[in-house]
Amino acid sequence: MRMTLLAVAALALLRIVVGLHFFLEGLSHLRDPAWSSAGFRKAAVGPLADMYRSSLPEVGDWSGTLGGRDRRSAGDAAAAWQESVIESWRGVLAARSKAVPLDAAAREAAEANIAAATKELAGYLQEIGPDLDDYRMQIDRLDAQARQPSAREVPFERKRVADKRRELSALAASWQADAAAIGEKLVAEWDAALSPADRLRAAAAQPPTTLWRADRFVSWSLVTIGACLVIGILVPFNAMGAALFLASVIASQPFWVAGAQSTYDQWVELAALLVLATTPVGGWRGLDYFLRSWCPFARCR
């Protein structure tokens, strides 16, 4: 069936508009150094929620200590978490020392800074000790509640479990943020003893987190896909890539899970991308029309 000129023009406009959306969204992420997908991952619900949260950075080994489900007391778990945080500080110092070697006096001063930060962290954990006891009990109760058949079958119970999980996650995030602030203060004290050039070298020595790498990959992918859709290069391939990305966003908020956020906008754009990926539009597809003459693979256009 041959398409009318108006239909072909509408599809070309749809391709350009959707491509611009992806391109500008990815570009805004790259331009904003503070942007992170952490909020999106924390808000994920449903069966894939654990996978989305797996890339979230932790302060120390939170999930293996205070955030874990085991028979340890809150005090023992807090002590284990404290040790993991201190170990992470020493790892940062070791990485910085490779980039900016320290003499004996500077090393001694850095160790003294760690000792002061350790004391501050211990005092903080003692202060929130009762809250940690309650947190550990609530984790056990939530785990038992989530195992009940009603938590999967009754919408009200599903919502209660989801709300409680978000509440406990927010508590854990606030305590980790406080510990991270102590770590940032520690790094600032180390930086104070360095020259501006050495500070830059020391900061660059710290490896990027898994979340940062994932965010950069996604941002560059959005920019690339958007640009290709706007100018019309490998439109079916890039449209399917964009559709898969939106599907991953929708999967983080499945509509059948109580408390899931609305994803109507993503569904609409996903449908538009599937149309672009499967509908032939001839020369209106963009540069694909001109590139097909030299493409060595007939199907790649």
N, C-alpha and C positions, 0 to 999 in steps of 0.2 A: 504494500500500500504506500503510495507516494504522499509525503507530508506537504501541507500547504506552506507558503512562504511565511505566513504569520506564525505558524507553529514552530518552524525552524528558527525564526528570529527570537521567539519567546524562549526556546531552549538555549540559544546562544546567550541571551541576557541572563538566564538563570545560571548558566555556567560561570559567567563573569562575576555576578553578584555573590554567589556562594564562594567562589575562589577568593574574592576580595575579603570576605569575612574571615576565612581561614588565614589569609596572609596577614591581615592587620592584627588578628588575635595573636598569632605567633610572634609578630614583630613587637607587640606591646609587652609580651612576656620577656623577650630578649632585652628590651630597653630598660626594664624595671629590675634592678638587681635584688630588690626585696621580694619579688614574686616567687611563690612556691606553691606546689600542688598539695602541700601538707593538709590544708583545710579540706580540700576535696577528698583526700584519702581518709581523713579522720571521720568524715561524714558518711562514708560508704556503709551500706547496710546489705543484708541478704547473704547468700551463700558464698559470694566472692569477697566479702568484706575483709577477711583475714589476708587475702592475697594483696589487696590494695594497701593495707596497712603495713605489709611486710617491709616496705621501703622507707617507712617513717623513721627518721633518726631518733635515737634514744640517748639519754644522758646516762652513761654507764650501762650496765646490763639490767635494765629495769624489768624487762619481760622474764628474765631468768631468776629474778630475786623477789622484789616486792610485788611485781605484777604477775608472778607465776602462781600456779595452783599446786601447792605442796603442803606438807605437814609442818614446815618450819614455823616458829613463832614470828610475830612481827618484828621483834627485836633482832632475832637472828637474820631474818631477811633484810632488815635495814642495815645491819652490819655488813652483810655480803654486798649490798648495793653500794655502800660507802666505799668499800674496797675496790669495787669495779670502777667507780668514779675517779678515785685516786689513781688507779692504774691507767685510766684514759688520760689523765693530766700528765702522767709520766711519759706516756706515749707521745703526746704533743711536744713535750720538752725534748724528747729524744729526736723527733723529726726536725725540730727547730735547730737543735745542736748540730745536726749534720749539715745544715745550710749555713749556720753561723756558729762556728766552734766557740766554746766558752773556756776561759781560763779557770784556774782553781778557785779564785775569789768569786767569779761570776757564777760558777757551778754551785758554790756554797750558798750564795745569795738566792739562787733559784730554788735550792732545796729548802731554804728557810721560808721562802714564799709558799711552797707546797705544804710545809708543816703548818703555817698560819691558816691556809685555806682548809686544810684537813680539820683543824680545830673549829673553824667556823662552820664547816659542814656538820661535824659531830654535834655542835650546839644546836644547829637547826633541826637535826633529826630528833634530838632529845625534846625539843620544843613541840614538834608535831607528833611525838610518839603516840599519844592517845588517838589521834586521827588515823595514824597508820594501823593501829590495832583494829579500829572500826572498819577501815578500808579492806583489810584482809578478810574480816568476817563477811563483809558484803560481797566480796569476790566469791567466796565459797557458797554463799546463799544464791547468788546469781547463777553460778554454775549448776547448782542443784535445780534451780527453777527452770533453767534453759533445757535441762534434760527431760522435763516433764512433757508428756504428749500434748497437754493443753497449750504449752508454749509454742507449739508448731501448728496446732489446729484451730485455736481460738484467737480471733483477731485482737481482742482486748489484751489477752495474755502476751501475744507477740509484741504488741506495742509497749507493754510494761517492761518486757525484757530489753527491747531496743532502747527505751528511754533510760533505763537503769545502766545499760552498758555505756551510753553516751555520758551519763553523769559521772560514772567512775573513770572513764577515759579523760574527762575534763579535770578531775581531781589529780590524776596521775600527771597530766600535762603541766598543771600548775606547780607541782612539787619539783618536777624535772626542770621547769623554767627557772625556779629559784636556785637549784643546784647549778644550772648552766650560768646563771648570773655570777655565782661565786667563781666558776671557771673563767668567765670573761674578765673578772677583776684580777684573777691570777695572771692571765695572759697580758693584761695591761701593765701589771707590775714588771713582768719580764720585758715588755717593750720599752718601758721607761728607761731601762739601762742600755738601750741600743741606739745607734744612730738611725736616722730616717732610712738610709739605704739598707741597713741590716734588718730593719723592721719589715721592709718589703720582702726581702729574701726569706726571712723567717715565716712570714704569713704565707708566701707561695709554697713553702715546704710542706704545709699541711695538706694531705690528700683530700680531694673533694668527696663529699658523701655520695652514697648510692642514689639518694633522692635528687641531689643536684645533677648528677649525670642523667638520670631519667627525665628530669624536667628540661634539661638542655636538648636531649634527643627529641622530646615531644615538641618543643618550641621550634626547633629547626625543621622538623617534619611538617609542622603546620605551615611554616613560611614556604617551604619547597612545594608542598602540595597546592597551596593557594596560588603561588606564582604560576605553576604549570597549568592550573585550571584557567587562570585569567588569560594567558597567552595561547592556551590550547595545545599543550604538548602531552602526549600519552594520556589523553583525557579519561578513557575507561579505567586505566590502571590507577591514576591518581584519584579518580572519583571513588573507586572501591577502597583505596587506602583511607580516604576521608570518612567513608561510610563505616569502616571497621573501627576507626577512632571514635566516632560518635556512638557506635554500638558498645564500646568499652565504657563510655560515660554513662550510657543508659543502664548498663549492667550493674553499675555501682549503686543505682537507685531503682531496683526492680519494683514495678508498680504494685505487685501483689504482696509486698512486705509492708506491714504497718509502720507508719512513720517515715516512709520513703518520700523524698522530695519530688516535686513535679519535673518531668522531663518532656513536656509537650513540644517545646521548641526544638529539642534534639531529634525527636521523632519526625517532625516536619522536614528538617534539613536532611535527615537520613533518607527519607522518601525521595527528596529532590535529587540527592546524589545517586541513588539507585536508578532513577530515570536517566540521568546523564551518563551513567556507566553502561546502560543497556540499549539506549536509543541512538541509532545512527543519524547524524545531522549533517553529513557531507562536509562541504567547505566551511560551514558555519562552526565546525568543531574547532577552528583556530589553525595554528601552524601545522597540526597533523595533516591537513589537506595538502600542504606544500611539501612536507617532509616525506610523505609516503612514496614519492617517486624514487628516492635514493635509499630508502630503508631496506636493508638486506633481508628482513623478515616480513613477509607479507602480512602476517597477523598482528604485528606489533602496533600497527596504526589504529 
